[in-house]
Amino acid sequence: MNVNPVLEFASDRSILIKIGNDISVETHSKVVCTFNMISNSGIDGIQSIHPAYNSILVSFNPILKSPDAILSELNSLLSSPIDYTHIQYRTIEIPVCYHDEYAPDLADVARYNNLTADEVIYHHTKQNYIVYFLGFSPGFPYLGGMPKEIATPRLQTPRLKVSEGSVAIGGDQTGIYPVASPGGWRIIGRTPLKLFLPEKNPPTLLRMGDRIKFVQITKEQFKKIRSDASNKSN
C-alpha cells in the first residue's frame, strides 16, 4: 500500500504532509508509519514533527539546510511503498471513577442523550479507543472511537480550571486532561493515573497509536491508586 502523500510548504520553515482526507484507522496507520520514518531519517535541519489526524507538520531550520533541500529529501524518503500491516500497538487500561464528585457533567450528558448516568458509563467504557495524536496540553490524547450515543456539545462557557486527570466529552470526542488547565469539555469522570510526568523519559504515559480501554472504578479504588502512586514517587 502506498502513502501517496502530498507535500507543500506551510511557511518559510515548515512543510505540511497531507496523508489523507478522513479520520480513520487506515489513515492513522499511515500517519504513524510516516511519522516514524521521518523521526528515524536523520535528515539534518528538522526541528520538530507534529502529527495530526491525517497530516504531519514538519518544522525545520532554514539556516541549517535550504527549504527546497528539505522538501526534496522528504519527497525521496516517502516515495517508496510502505507496509502498514505490521504496526505494533500497546493496549492500555485507564481506570476512571465516574462518581459524582469527579463527574460534574455526567448528569447533563445523560439528559442531553436521553440516557441514564449508568448508560453513559456503559457506552463510554464499552469501546476501544485509538490515540490519534497528543496535543492541546502535554500528554492530552485525542481519541477516536467514542460512541455517537453519548456525543454532547462542549460547554458554552469553558471552565477556568479543569482538574488533572479529568475524563471529558467534547462533541463526538472524549479525552483526558493530563494537567490542570482551562477547558470546555464536559467532565464525566476522573482517572487517578498521571498522564504527564515531566521527570520521566518519555514524559507522557500515552503515545500516538496506543489503544485505550476505560475501566470503571469506585471512589475508594481511585483514592488507593492515587495514594499508591504518591508513595512510590516519595
C-alpha positions in Angstrom: 0.0 0.0 0.0 1.4 3.4 -0.9 1.1 6.5 1.2 0.9 8.9 -1.8 1.4 11.9 0.5 1.2 15.4 -0.7 3.9 17.8 0.5 3.7 21.5 0.4 5.3 24.4 2.2 3.2 25.7 5.2 5.6 28.5 5.9 9.2 29.5 5.3 10.2 27.0 8.0 7.6 24.2 7.8 6.3 21.6 5.4 2.8 20.1 5.6 2.5 16.4 4.6 -1.1 15.6 3.7 -1.7 11.8 4.1 -5.5 11.6 3.7 -8.8 13.4 3.9 -10.5 11.3 6.5 -10.2 10.3 10.1 -9.9 6.5 10.0 -7.8 3.7 11.3 -6.2 3.2 7.9 -5.2 6.8 7.6 -3.9 6.8 11.1 -1.7 3.8 10.4 -0.2 5.8 7.5 0.4 8.8 9.8 2.1 6.6 12.4 4.4 5.0 9.8 5.2 8.3 8.1 5.9 9.9 11.4 8.3 7.1 12.4 10.1 7.2 9.1 10.7 10.9 9.4 11.7 10.6 13.0 14.3 7.9 12.2 15.5 9.5 8.9 18.3 11.7 10.4 17.5 14.5 7.9 19.5 17.5 9.0 17.6 20.6 9.8 14.4 19.1 11.0 13.5 20.5 14.4 10.1 19.0 15.2 7.4 16.8 13.8 3.7 17.3 14.7 1.3 14.6 13.7 -2.5 15.1 13.4 -5.5 13.1 12.2 -4.4 12.9 8.6 -1.4 15.1 8.2 2.1 15.8 9.6 3.7 19.2 10.0 7.5 19.2 9.8 9.3 22.2 11.2 12.9 22.9 10.1 15.7 25.4 10.5 16.2 27.0 7.1 19.7 28.2 8.1 21.0 24.7 8.5 19.5 23.5 5.2 17.5 25.2 2.5 13.7 24.6 2.4 14.0 23.1 -1.1 16.6 20.6 0.1 14.4 19.6 3.0 11.4 19.2 0.7 13.4 17.1 -1.8 14.7 14.8 0.9 11.3 14.2 2.4 9.8 13.5 -1.1 12.6 11.0 -1.7 12.1 9.4 1.7 8.3 9.0 1.2 8.4 7.9 -2.4 8.8 4.1 -1.7 5.9 1.7 -0.9 5.5 1.1 2.8 3.8 -1.9 4.5 1.4 -0.7 7.2 0.1 -4.1 8.2 2.7 -4.9 10.9 2.5 -1.9 13.2 2.6 -3.0 16.9 0.4 -1.1 19.2 0.1 -1.0 23.0 -3.2 -1.6 24.8 -3.6 0.4 28.0 -6.4 0.3 30.5 -7.3 3.6 32.1 -9.2 3.4 35.4 -11.9 6.0 35.7 -14.1 6.9 38.7 -17.5 8.2 37.5 -18.6 9.2 41.0 -20.5 12.5 41.2 -17.5 14.1 43.0 -15.4 13.6 39.9 -18.1 13.9 37.2 -19.9 17.3 37.4 -21.3 17.0 33.9 -22.3 13.3 33.8 -25.9 14.1 34.5 -26.0 16.7 31.8 -24.5 14.3 29.3 -27.1 11.7 30.3 -30.0 14.2 29.9 -28.8 15.5 26.6 -28.8 12.0 25.1 -31.9 10.7 26.9 -29.9 8.2 28.9 -29.2 7.4 32.5 -25.8 8.1 34.0 -25.1 4.3 34.1 -25.9 4.0 30.4 -23.5 6.9 29.6 -20.8 5.0 31.6 -21.7 1.8 29.8 -21.2 3.4 26.4 -18.1 5.2 27.4 -16.4 2.0 28.8 -17.5 -0.5 26.1 -15.3 0.9 23.4 -11.6 0.5 22.5 -10.2 3.9 21.6 -7.3 4.9 19.4 -4.8 7.7 20.5 -4.7 9.6 17.2 -2.2 12.1 18.5 -1.2 14.2 21.6 -1.8 17.9 21.7 -3.6 20.9 23.3 -1.6 20.4 26.6 1.3 18.0 27.3 0.0 14.4 27.0 -3.6 15.3 26.1 -4.8 12.3 23.9 -7.1 13.0 21.0 -9.1 9.7 21.0 -11.1 8.2 18.2 -13.9 5.7 18.6 -16.4 7.3 21.0 -20.0 6.0 20.5 -22.3 8.6 19.0 -24.9 7.7 21.6 -23.0 9.9 24.2 -21.8 12.8 21.9 -22.5 16.1 23.7 -21.7 19.7 22.8 -19.0 21.5 24.6 -19.8 23.9 27.4 -21.0 27.3 26.3 -18.6 28.9 28.9 -15.4 26.9 29.4 -14.2 26.3 33.0 -11.2 28.3 34.1 -9.7 25.2 35.7 -10.3 21.5 35.0 -8.7 19.1 37.4 -5.8 16.9 36.3 -7.0 13.5 35.2 -10.5 14.7 34.3 -12.1 12.5 31.6 -14.4 14.5 29.4 -16.6 14.6 26.3 -16.4 17.4 23.7 -18.8 16.9 20.7 -18.1 13.4 19.4 -14.7 13.1 21.1 -13.5 12.0 24.5 -10.2 12.8 26.1 -8.3 13.1 29.4 -6.9 16.4 30.8 -3.3 15.4 31.8 -2.7 18.6 33.8 -5.0 21.2 35.4 -6.0 23.7 32.8 -8.9 25.7 31.4 -11.3 23.6 29.4 -14.7 23.5 27.8 -15.3 19.7 27.5 -18.0 18.1 29.7 -16.4 16.2 32.6 -17.8 12.7 33.2 -15.1 11.2 35.4 -11.5 11.2 36.5 -8.6 8.9 36.4 -6.1 8.6 39.2 -3.3 7.9 36.7 -0.8 10.7 35.9 -0.6 11.2 32.1 2.2 13.8 32.2 5.4 13.2 34.3 8.0 15.7 33.2 10.7 14.0 35.1 10.4 10.8 33.1 11.5 9.9 29.6 9.2 9.9 27.8 7.2 12.3 29.9 3.8 11.2 28.7 2.0 8.0 29.7 0.3 7.7 26.4 1.6 7.9 22.9 0.3 8.1 19.3 -1.2 4.8 18.2 -2.0 3.4 21.7 -5.3 1.5 22.1 -7.2 2.7 25.2 -9.8 1.0 27.3 -11.6 2.9 30.1 -12.4 0.7 33.1 -14.8 1.9 35.8 -13.5 2.0 39.4 -15.0 3.1 42.7 -14.2 6.2 44.7 -12.2 4.0 47.1 -10.2 2.4 44.3 -9.5 5.8 42.9 -8.0 7.0 46.2 -6.0 3.9 46.7 -4.4 4.0 43.2 -3.6 7.7 43.7 -2.2 7.0 47.2 -0.1 4.1 46.0 1.3 6.2 43.1 2.2 9.0 45.5 4.0 6.7 47.9 6.1 5.2 45.0 7.2 8.7 44.0 8.4 9.6 47.5 
